[in-house]
Amino acid sequence: MANKEAKYDKVLLTLAAIAALGVSGTLYAFKAGFAEKLVQPRVTPKADFGIIPQEEVTAAIKNLQQPFEWTAPIRQNKPVPLNKSVTVVKKGLELFDLFVENPPLRPPMTNKFLRDHDLEYLSPNVGDLDPDGDGFTNLEEFNAGTNPKDPKSHPPVTNHLYFKERIQHNYILVLQSSSMPLQVKRTEPTPAGSVFIETLPKDFGFEKNATTQRFNAEKFENKIVKDENTGAEKDLSELTVVDTATKQKLVLVYKVPNNLAEFQVNLEFWDKTIQPLTGIKKGESFRLPNVGSTFKLLEIQEDSATVGELKEDQSVGRTFVVNKRP
């Protein structure tokens, strides 16, 4: 029994000795390569960066050393804390601060107008929008100084009255003779007609069965003019006529057409839908659809008309010019 235990102890001692030899060898090998691992590898530069710009480096260092003062922006006469953000919109490559008036984000409307009325400033067509549904766009309300969010606050409804066209009705008279009896001919409108005047003054007209005559021939002057260059004589005899319809006096020159054109206008009222107002003559009154006021056409120009708003006593109050729609 004692011999078996002695042999077992020898085996354990032998194994321990072998393990000790293995650990010793590993530590020796690690110690031998440890110095090489601590050596810093050499790096070969790939390019020569040249001489360092000392002046630029010095200037950069000085700039970094200078203290920078952070100033809070002023909004509505109050500084905004630097730890709070402000509304900034990017349009294209430019940034717009809505609390600063310049540059405006949606000109000609100001940033204050967009901000105060909480308009859809992110929409490129914000000027064409009508948030209160009163028929006027944001841009129109801005130009008029009204509130685009209040349907009771809007520009005058006559701002939506536009000039469409002028219609001309020719009325041409020609003095056809230069001695008594005088012949006056109407060439337009058709059918044409002529009247003969034997004595002056004389009322005359071209409308059949008319109770009153439109014209009154007042005076005739036989006039012969000699051309200074050629010496030829030219008949420029004149008949002075009063147009009782317009209270105007006109002179009919022998063989020279005189156009007493009458005009009418066609207007358009843009009240969500286009309401035509056609054939209005000078001096006539008219009403706008869905509007209680009455208006009178005062003057007719080629591309515009002058209109007056009638008061209760039918006198003319506010006047304004109606232009073509832009």
C-alpha positions as CSV (number, residue, x, y, z in Angstrom):
1,M,0.0,0.0,0.0
2,A,2.9,2.3,0.9
3,N,4.7,1.5,-2.4
4,K,1.5,2.5,-4.5
5,E,1.2,5.9,-2.8
6,A,4.9,6.6,-3.4
7,K,4.6,5.9,-7.1
8,Y,1.5,8.2,-7.4
9,D,3.4,11.1,-5.7
10,K,6.3,10.7,-8.2
11,V,3.9,10.9,-11.1
12,L,2.3,14.2,-9.8
13,L,5.7,15.7,-9.2
14,T,6.8,14.8,-12.7
15,L,3.7,16.4,-14.3
16,A,4.2,19.6,-12.2
17,A,7.8,19.8,-13.3
18,I,6.8,19.6,-17.0
19,A,4.1,22.3,-16.5
20,A,6.7,24.6,-14.8
21,L,9.1,24.2,-17.7
22,G,6.4,25.1,-20.2
23,V,5.4,28.3,-18.3
24,S,9.1,29.3,-18.0
25,G,9.6,28.9,-21.8
26,T,6.5,31.0,-22.6
27,L,7.6,33.9,-20.3
28,Y,11.1,33.8,-21.8
29,A,9.8,34.1,-25.3
30,F,7.4,37.0,-24.4
31,K,10.3,38.8,-22.7
32,A,12.5,38.4,-25.8
33,G,10.0,40.1,-28.1
34,F,8.7,42.8,-25.8
35,A,11.4,45.4,-26.6
36,E,10.6,45.1,-30.3
37,K,6.9,45.8,-29.7
38,L,7.8,49.1,-28.0
39,V,9.7,50.4,-30.9
40,Q,7.7,53.2,-32.8
41,P,7.4,52.5,-36.5
42,R,8.9,55.0,-38.9
43,V,6.5,56.7,-41.3
44,T,7.8,57.9,-44.7
45,P,5.9,61.1,-45.7
46,K,4.2,60.8,-49.1
47,A,4.5,64.5,-49.9
48,D,6.4,67.6,-48.9
49,F,4.0,70.2,-47.5
50,G,6.5,73.0,-48.0
51,I,7.2,75.9,-45.7
52,I,4.6,76.5,-43.0
53,P,3.0,80.0,-43.5
54,Q,4.0,81.4,-40.2
55,E,2.2,84.8,-40.7
56,E,-1.1,83.1,-41.4
57,V,-0.7,80.7,-38.5
58,T,0.1,83.6,-36.2
59,A,-2.9,85.6,-37.4
60,A,-5.2,82.6,-36.9
61,I,-3.9,82.1,-33.3
62,K,-4.5,85.8,-32.5
63,N,-8.0,85.6,-33.9
64,L,-8.7,82.5,-31.7
65,Q,-7.4,84.3,-28.7
66,Q,-9.7,87.3,-29.2
67,P,-12.9,87.2,-27.1
68,F,-16.1,87.0,-29.1
69,E,-19.2,88.9,-27.8
70,W,-22.4,87.1,-28.5
71,T,-25.2,89.7,-29.0
72,A,-28.8,88.6,-28.6
73,P,-31.0,89.7,-31.6
74,I,-33.8,92.2,-30.9
75,R,-37.3,91.0,-31.6
76,Q,-40.2,93.4,-30.9
77,N,-37.9,95.7,-29.0
78,K,-36.8,92.8,-26.8
79,P,-33.6,90.7,-26.9
80,V,-34.1,87.1,-27.7
81,P,-32.2,84.7,-25.4
82,L,-29.4,82.9,-27.2
83,N,-30.8,79.6,-26.1
84,K,-34.0,80.1,-28.0
85,S,-34.7,79.6,-31.7
86,V,-36.4,82.1,-34.1
87,T,-38.5,81.4,-37.2
88,V,-36.2,81.2,-40.2
89,V,-37.3,80.2,-43.7
90,K,-35.1,79.0,-46.5
91,K,-36.1,80.2,-50.0
92,G,-33.6,79.0,-52.6
93,L,-30.2,79.6,-51.1
94,E,-31.3,82.5,-48.9
95,L,-32.4,82.5,-45.3
96,F,-35.3,84.8,-44.2
97,D,-35.9,85.8,-40.6
98,L,-39.6,86.6,-40.3
99,F,-38.9,88.9,-37.3
100,V,-36.7,91.1,-39.4
101,E,-38.4,93.2,-42.1
102,N,-35.6,93.1,-44.6
103,P,-35.3,91.2,-46.8
104,P,-39.1,90.4,-47.2
105,L,-39.9,86.7,-47.7
106,R,-43.0,87.3,-50.0
107,P,-42.7,90.8,-51.4
108,P,-44.4,93.2,-51.7
109,M,-46.0,91.9,-48.5
110,T,-43.9,92.6,-45.4
111,N,-42.8,89.9,-43.0
112,K,-44.7,91.8,-40.3
113,F,-48.0,91.4,-42.3
114,L,-47.3,87.7,-42.8
115,R,-46.5,87.3,-39.1
116,D,-49.2,89.4,-37.6
117,H,-52.0,87.6,-39.5
118,D,-50.5,84.2,-39.3
119,L,-50.6,83.6,-43.0
120,E,-49.3,80.6,-44.9
121,Y,-45.9,82.1,-45.6
122,L,-44.4,78.8,-46.6
123,S,-46.7,78.8,-49.7
124,P,-45.1,80.6,-52.7
125,N,-48.6,81.7,-53.7
126,V,-49.6,83.1,-50.3
127,G,-50.4,86.4,-51.9
128,D,-53.1,84.8,-54.1
129,L,-54.9,83.0,-51.1
130,D,-58.1,84.3,-49.6
131,P,-58.3,82.8,-46.0
132,D,-61.4,84.7,-44.9
133,G,-63.3,84.0,-48.1
134,D,-64.3,87.7,-48.8
135,G,-63.2,87.6,-52.4
136,F,-60.0,89.5,-51.9
137,T,-56.6,88.0,-51.9
138,N,-53.9,88.5,-49.2
139,L,-52.0,90.8,-51.6
140,E,-55.1,92.9,-52.2
141,E,-55.8,93.2,-48.5
142,F,-52.2,94.1,-47.9
143,N,-52.3,96.9,-50.5
144,A,-55.6,98.2,-49.0
145,G,-54.4,97.9,-45.4
146,T,-57.3,95.6,-44.4
147,N,-57.4,92.4,-42.3
148,P,-57.1,89.2,-44.5
149,K,-58.5,87.1,-41.7
150,D,-61.7,89.2,-41.2
151,P,-64.4,88.9,-43.8
152,K,-65.9,92.2,-42.7
153,S,-62.6,94.0,-43.3
154,H,-61.8,94.2,-47.0
155,P,-61.0,96.7,-49.8
156,P,-63.9,98.5,-51.6
157,V,-65.9,96.1,-53.7
158,T,-65.4,98.5,-56.6
159,N,-61.7,97.4,-56.7
160,H,-63.1,94.3,-58.5
161,L,-64.8,96.3,-61.2
162,Y,-62.7,96.2,-64.4
163,F,-62.8,97.8,-67.8
164,K,-63.2,95.3,-70.6
165,E,-63.7,97.3,-73.8
166,R,-65.0,100.5,-75.4
167,I,-67.6,100.1,-78.2
168,Q,-67.7,102.9,-80.7
169,H,-70.8,103.8,-82.7
170,N,-69.9,106.1,-85.6
171,Y,-72.1,109.0,-86.5
172,I,-70.6,110.8,-89.5
173,L,-71.9,114.1,-91.0
174,V,-70.6,115.7,-94.2
175,L,-71.5,119.1,-95.6
176,Q,-72.1,118.3,-99.2
177,S,-72.8,121.8,-100.6
178,S,-71.2,125.2,-100.2
179,S,-74.2,127.3,-101.2
180,M,-77.8,127.6,-100.4
181,P,-79.7,125.3,-100.1
182,L,-77.2,123.5,-98.0
183,Q,-77.1,119.7,-98.1
184,V,-76.0,117.8,-95.0
185,K,-75.5,114.0,-95.4
186,R,-75.2,111.3,-92.7
187,T,-72.9,108.5,-94.0
188,E,-73.0,106.4,-90.8
189,P,-74.9,104.8,-89.2
190,T,-76.6,103.2,-92.1
191,P,-79.0,103.7,-93.8
192,A,-77.5,106.9,-95.0
193,G,-79.6,110.0,-95.3
194,S,-79.6,113.6,-96.4
195,V,-81.3,116.8,-95.5
196,F,-81.6,120.2,-97.3
197,I,-81.4,123.5,-95.4
198,E,-82.9,126.5,-97.2
199,T,-82.9,129.0,-94.3
200,L,-81.0,129.6,-91.1
201,P,-81.4,128.9,-88.3
202,K,-82.9,125.5,-89.0
203,D,-83.6,122.4,-86.9
204,F,-82.9,119.1,-88.7
205,G,-82.4,115.4,-88.1
206,F,-82.2,112.0,-89.8
207,E,-84.6,109.9,-87.7
208,K,-87.9,109.3,-89.2
209,N,-91.0,110.1,-87.1
210,A,-88.9,111.8,-84.5
211,T,-90.8,114.3,-82.4
212,T,-87.7,116.5,-81.9
213,Q,-84.8,117.2,-84.2
214,R,-81.3,116.4,-82.9
215,F,-79.4,119.3,-84.7
216,N,-79.8,123.0,-85.2
217,A,-78.0,124.8,-88.0
218,E,-77.0,128.2,-86.7
219,K,-74.7,129.9,-89.1
220,F,-73.1,129.4,-92.6
221,E,-69.9,131.0,-93.8
222,N,-68.8,130.7,-97.4
223,K,-65.0,130.5,-97.2
224,I,-62.6,130.2,-100.2
225,V,-58.9,129.8,-99.2
226,K,-56.0,130.2,-101.7
227,D,-53.0,127.9,-101.3
228,E,-49.9,129.9,-100.7
229,N,-47.7,127.5,-102.7
230,T,-49.8,126.6,-105.7
231,G,-52.2,129.6,-105.7
232,A,-55.1,127.2,-106.2
233,E,-58.3,128.0,-104.5
234,K,-59.9,125.6,-102.0
235,D,-63.5,125.7,-100.7
236,L,-63.5,125.5,-96.9
237,S,-67.0,126.8,-96.3
238,E,-68.4,126.1,-92.8
239,L,-71.7,125.3,-91.3
240,T,-72.0,125.8,-87.5
241,V,-74.3,123.2,-85.9
242,V,-75.4,122.6,-82.4
243,D,-75.9,118.9,-81.3
244,T,-78.8,119.2,-78.9
245,A,-78.2,115.6,-77.7
246,T,-74.8,116.5,-76.3
247,K,-75.1,120.3,-76.1
248,Q,-71.9,120.5,-78.2
249,K,-71.2,123.0,-81.0
250,L,-69.5,121.7,-84.1
251,V,-68.3,123.1,-87.4
252,L,-69.0,121.1,-90.6
253,V,-66.4,121.9,-93.2
254,Y,-67.3,121.4,-96.9
255,K,-66.5,117.8,-97.9
256,V,-64.8,117.0,-94.6
257,P,-66.4,114.1,-92.6
258,N,-67.1,114.9,-89.0
259,N,-67.5,111.9,-86.7
260,L,-69.8,112.4,-83.7
261,A,-69.1,109.0,-82.5
262,E,-71.0,107.7,-79.5
263,F,-69.3,105.3,-77.1
264,Q,-70.5,102.5,-74.8
265,V,-68.4,100.4,-72.4
266,N,-68.5,96.8,-71.3
267,L,-67.4,96.3,-67.7
268,E,-66.8,93.2,-65.6
269,F,-67.4,92.7,-61.9
270,W,-65.2,89.9,-60.4
271,D,-67.2,88.7,-57.5
272,K,-65.9,85.1,-57.2
273,T,-67.5,84.7,-60.7
274,I,-67.3,87.1,-63.6
275,Q,-70.4,89.3,-63.8
276,P,-70.6,91.2,-67.2
277,L,-72.0,94.8,-67.3
278,T,-72.5,95.6,-71.0
279,G,-73.5,98.5,-73.2
280,I,-73.3,101.3,-70.6
281,K,-73.4,104.8,-72.1
282,K,-72.0,108.0,-70.7
283,G,-74.4,109.4,-68.1
284,E,-76.2,106.1,-67.5
285,S,-76.4,104.6,-64.0
286,F,-75.9,100.9,-63.1
287,R,-75.7,98.6,-60.1
288,L,-73.2,95.9,-59.2
289,P,-74.6,92.4,-58.6
290,N,-75.1,91.7,-54.9
291,V,-74.1,95.3,-54.0
292,G,-76.6,97.8,-52.8
293,S,-74.9,100.9,-54.2
294,T,-75.7,102.6,-57.5
295,F,-73.0,104.0,-59.8
296,K,-73.0,106.4,-62.8
297,L,-70.7,106.3,-65.8
298,L,-69.1,109.8,-66.0
299,E,-66.5,109.6,-68.7
300,I,-65.3,107.0,-71.2
301,Q,-61.7,106.8,-72.3
302,E,-60.1,104.4,-74.7
303,D,-58.8,102.0,-72.0
304,S,-60.6,103.1,-68.9
305,A,-63.8,104.8,-67.6
306,T,-64.5,107.2,-64.8
307,V,-67.3,106.2,-62.5
308,G,-69.1,108.0,-59.6
309,E,-71.0,106.5,-56.7
310,L,-74.5,108.0,-56.4
311,K,-75.8,109.2,-53.1
312,E,-79.4,108.9,-51.9
313,D,-80.2,112.3,-53.5
314,Q,-78.7,111.1,-56.8
315,S,-75.7,113.4,-56.5
316,V,-72.3,112.0,-57.3
317,G,-70.1,111.2,-54.4
318,R,-66.9,109.3,-54.5
319,T,-65.4,109.0,-58.0
320,F,-62.8,106.5,-59.2
321,V,-61.2,105.2,-62.4
322,V,-62.0,101.7,-63.7
323,N,-59.0,100.2,-65.5
324,K,-58.4,96.9,-67.3
325,R,-57.7,93.9,-65.1
326,P,-53.9,93.5,-64.7
